Amino acid sequence: MTPILLNQLRSIITSPLISMFCKKYEENEMLLKKSIDTSICTVLIGLDNIIENPSLYEKIIECITFTEFYKTIEYDNGKLSSINYSFEREGFIPLNLIFSTKKGRISEMISNEVGIKSATAGAVLNFAVMLILSHFENEKQKTKSILQNNLHSEKKAILSTIPEGIRIILGYPDFEYEDTSNSDTSVKTNLKPYFFSKIFKL
């Protein structure tokens, strides 16, 4: 199935933003794209894992509204036109609420699996969580149950884009995915990971 929620988040990110990040973090453009995609998928799975805890989920969503990132982020026709690099410090709080002690391990695994610097992986993961929570807050007219249903229905497709090492940390060591559009296509963690066959295009 087409992961609508995931594609919505991918579509927000523009080529100029990628170029800005490449210049700031001194990374290869393709690898940076991969790291953003991986981080977005990772945060979505993390949110899916905790969304049934109402108090924790509401606390995470509420914390975004007070951030400089959320207050200053700008969109143009549904795409990011301006961001505040405050995500580099403000992303730690929601990430710690979502992943607890796993945050550092996940960041390092993104660095290892994608091939970017550790510092860049940490910054990109912070950016991803701030972007996603800002999007959810902006879409708050949609009820939590709709969001939860979307996450659950797209979970396998989202997991299929996450490298094996990160899936294991997230608690899915035996994950297997079969693309219903191609019965011969599957993803298994005991085989070579199905790695970004559908990287978002900017």
KOLLUMVEX-72251 format. One line per field, with one value per residue (C-alpha): residue number from 1; residue in three letters; x, y, z. Coordinates in nm, 2 decimals, m for minus. Example, Ala and Ser with C-alpha at 12.3 -4.5 7.8 and 13.67 -1.06 7.14 Angstrom:
// residues 2
pos	(1,2)
code	(ALA,SER)
X	(1.23,1.37)
Y	(m0.45,m0.11)
Z	(0.78,0.71)
***
This chain:
// residues 202
pos	(1,2,3,4,5,6,7,8,9,10,11,12,13,14,15,16,17,18,19,20,21,22,23,24,25,26,27,28,29,30,31,32,33,34,35,36,37,38,39,40,41,42,43,44,45,46,47,48,49,50,51,52,53,54,55,56,57,58,59,60,61,62,63,64,65,66,67,68,69,70,71,72,73,74,75,76,77,78,79,80,81,82,83,84,85,86,87,88,89,90,91,92,93,94,95,96,97,98,99,100,101,102,103,104,105,106,107,108,109,110,111,112,113,114,115,116,117,118,119,120,121,122,123,124,125,126,127,128,129,130,131,132,133,134,135,136,137,138,139,140,141,142,143,144,145,146,147,148,149,150,151,152,153,154,155,156,157,158,159,160,161,162,163,164,165,166,167,168,169,170,171,172,173,174,175,176,177,178,179,180,181,182,183,184,185,186,187,188,189,190,191,192,193,194,195,196,197,198,199,200,201,202)
code	(MET,THR,PRO,ILE,LEU,LEU,ASN,GLN,LEU,ARG,SER,ILE,ILE,THR,SER,PRO,LEU,ILE,SER,MET,PHE,CYS,LYS,LYS,TYR,GLU,GLU,ASN,GLU,MET,LEU,LEU,LYS,LYS,SER,ILE,ASP,THR,SER,ILE,CYS,THR,VAL,LEU,ILE,GLY,LEU,ASP,ASN,ILE,ILE,GLU,ASN,PRO,SER,LEU,TYR,GLU,LYS,ILE,ILE,GLU,CYS,ILE,THR,PHE,THR,GLU,PHE,TYR,LYS,THR,ILE,GLU,TYR,ASP,ASN,GLY,LYS,LEU,SER,SER,ILE,ASN,TYR,SER,PHE,GLU,ARG,GLU,GLY,PHE,ILE,PRO,LEU,ASN,LEU,ILE,PHE,SER,THR,LYS,LYS,GLY,ARG,ILE,SER,GLU,MET,ILE,SER,ASN,GLU,VAL,GLY,ILE,LYS,SER,ALA,THR,ALA,GLY,ALA,VAL,LEU,ASN,PHE,ALA,VAL,MET,LEU,ILE,LEU,SER,HIS,PHE,GLU,ASN,GLU,LYS,GLN,LYS,THR,LYS,SER,ILE,LEU,GLN,ASN,ASN,LEU,HIS,SER,GLU,LYS,LYS,ALA,ILE,LEU,SER,THR,ILE,PRO,GLU,GLY,ILE,ARG,ILE,ILE,LEU,GLY,TYR,PRO,ASP,PHE,GLU,TYR,GLU,ASP,THR,SER,ASN,SER,ASP,THR,SER,VAL,LYS,THR,ASN,LEU,LYS,PRO,TYR,PHE,PHE,SER,LYS,ILE,PHE,LYS,LEU)
X	(0.00,0.10,0.21,0.00,0.12,0.48,0.45,0.29,0.59,0.84,0.66,0.71,1.09,1.23,1.55,1.67,1.64,1.85,2.11,2.12,2.16,2.44,2.63,2.58,2.66,2.91,2.74,2.67,2.33,2.21,2.32,2.16,1.83,1.86,1.92,1.62,1.40,1.53,1.48,1.13,1.03,1.21,1.02,0.69,0.74,0.84,0.52,0.32,0.47,0.36,0.05,m0.18,m0.04,m0.27,m0.09,0.26,0.14,m0.04,0.27,0.48,0.24,0.20,0.57,0.61,0.38,0.62,0.93,1.10,1.11,0.73,0.66,0.89,0.86,0.71,0.54,0.48,0.21,0.26,0.64,0.90,1.02,1.20,1.32,1.49,1.79,1.67,1.57,1.93,1.86,1.47,1.45,1.61,1.30,1.05,1.30,1.38,1.00,0.95,1.26,1.39,1.74,1.74,1.78,2.16,2.18,1.93,2.12,2.45,2.28,2.15,2.51,2.64,2.37,2.34,2.71,2.69,2.87,2.74,2.68,2.48,2.27,2.18,2.09,1.88,1.69,1.61,1.49,1.27,1.09,1.03,0.90,0.67,0.53,0.48,0.29,0.07,0.00,m0.09,m0.32,m0.48,m0.83,m0.78,m0.86,m0.60,m0.79,m0.75,m0.37,m0.34,m0.53,m0.30,0.01,m0.11,m0.22,0.11,0.34,0.47,0.54,0.72,0.92,1.03,1.23,1.42,1.75,1.77,1.99,1.74,1.44,1.60,1.65,1.29,1.18,1.12,1.40,1.18,1.01,0.90,0.73,0.56,0.47,0.12,0.18,0.46,0.42,0.79,0.91,0.97,1.18,1.34,1.58,1.78,1.86,2.03,1.81,1.57,1.73,1.55,1.41,1.17,1.37,1.16,1.22,1.27)
Y	(0.00,0.36,0.51,0.83,0.98,0.91,1.06,1.37,1.42,1.36,1.61,1.89,1.88,2.07,2.06,2.40,2.26,1.96,2.18,2.40,2.09,1.95,2.28,2.31,1.95,1.89,1.57,1.40,1.49,1.14,1.02,1.32,1.24,0.88,0.99,1.22,0.95,0.70,0.94,1.02,0.66,0.58,0.86,0.74,0.39,0.53,0.73,0.43,0.24,0.50,0.64,0.41,0.59,0.89,1.10,1.04,1.11,1.43,1.54,1.49,1.68,1.96,2.02,2.11,2.42,2.60,2.55,2.82,2.57,2.54,2.91,3.01,2.74,2.86,2.69,2.78,2.57,2.29,2.28,2.41,2.75,2.85,2.66,2.75,2.54,2.54,2.18,2.09,2.15,2.13,1.78,1.61,1.64,1.47,1.21,1.12,1.09,0.86,0.65,0.69,0.54,0.41,0.76,0.75,0.40,0.49,0.80,0.60,0.33,0.58,0.71,0.35,0.23,0.54,0.65,1.00,1.16,1.09,1.46,1.48,1.18,1.33,1.66,1.50,1.28,1.60,1.77,1.47,1.46,1.84,1.83,1.54,1.68,2.02,1.86,1.67,1.98,2.17,1.88,1.86,1.90,1.53,1.32,1.11,0.79,0.88,0.94,0.62,0.43,0.58,0.48,0.13,0.08,0.21,0.05,m0.23,m0.01,0.24,m0.04,m0.17,0.15,0.13,m0.04,m0.37,m0.25,0.03,m0.21,m0.43,m0.15,m0.04,m0.39,m0.56,m0.82,m1.06,m0.81,m0.94,m0.73,m0.85,m0.59,m0.68,m0.52,m0.78,m1.12,m1.19,m0.89,m0.93,m0.79,m1.01,m0.90,m1.22,m1.12,m0.82,m0.52,m0.38,m0.04,0.26,0.12,0.41,0.71,1.02,1.25,1.62)
Z	(0.00,m0.05,0.29,0.27,0.60,0.52,0.17,0.32,0.54,0.26,0.04,0.29,0.24,m0.05,m0.25,m0.12,0.24,0.15,0.00,0.31,0.53,0.30,0.33,0.71,0.80,0.51,0.39,0.06,m0.07,m0.14,0.20,0.37,0.20,0.32,0.67,0.67,0.53,0.78,1.07,0.97,0.95,1.28,1.47,1.32,1.44,1.78,1.80,1.70,1.99,2.24,2.10,2.31,2.62,2.61,2.88,2.72,2.37,2.47,2.66,2.35,2.13,2.38,2.42,2.05,2.08,2.31,2.09,1.88,1.59,1.58,1.63,1.35,1.09,0.76,0.47,0.11,m0.07,0.18,0.16,0.41,0.31,0.63,0.94,1.27,1.36,1.72,1.64,1.72,2.09,2.11,1.96,2.26,2.48,2.25,2.14,2.50,2.57,2.26,2.28,2.64,2.66,2.31,2.15,2.15,2.01,1.73,1.63,1.61,1.41,1.16,1.13,1.07,0.84,0.62,0.63,0.77,1.06,1.41,1.48,1.16,1.24,1.58,1.43,1.15,1.40,1.61,1.29,1.20,1.53,1.53,1.18,1.24,1.57,1.41,1.12,1.37,1.57,1.24,1.16,1.50,1.36,1.27,1.57,1.75,1.64,1.27,1.32,1.51,1.24,0.97,1.16,1.22,0.86,0.72,0.98,0.77,0.47,0.70,0.87,0.53,0.46,0.80,0.80,0.99,1.27,1.36,1.33,1.59,1.83,1.78,1.88,1.54,1.51,1.31,1.08,0.74,0.47,0.15,m0.10,m0.21,m0.55,m0.60,m0.43,m0.50,m0.30,0.07,0.34,0.61,0.88,0.84,0.48,0.33,0.42,0.17,0.19,0.05,m0.27,m0.27,m0.15,m0.17,m0.46,m0.39)
***
